[in-house]
């Protein structure tokens, strides 16, 4: 799993949302790779996203049905029409920490978060915490129960 790489080409019928995309991807991995997994709860360091004083400094998307457009870089996440839950999960993946959303925000938004990760020592810019404040949000560090995705097994896929 740590060394082999595979290209997967798949197309979905219609216009699935982010959660539907994840469900279809999970089914594909189970089918093609005999992927077995489970969830368990562990006590881990986590980030909690809450509203800052004055509330959010970004807008809900005018067209809530529009497909999102995304830019993900080591120092930036910018979106047009991003489901707020997707924004939370992308940042968690970038920071390699789980993030719990306690802002009460939902729906699609247009926003840009520019920050410098701790592991990018030569880059200049605000910390992820300061960048959140610029958006009217606050990112807090806590330790608590986190649901963890655990891979039990996977096999090489068969040829098409």
Buried (B, 14 or more C-beta within 10 A) or exposed (E): EEEEEEEEEEEEEEEEBBEEEEEBEEEBBEEBBEBEEEEEEEEBEBBBBBBBEEEBEBEBBEEEEEEBEEEEEEBBBBBBBBBBBBBBBBBBEBBEBBBBBEBEBEEBBBBBBBBBBEEEEEEEBBEBBEBBBBBBBBBEEEEEEBEEEEEEEBEEBEEE
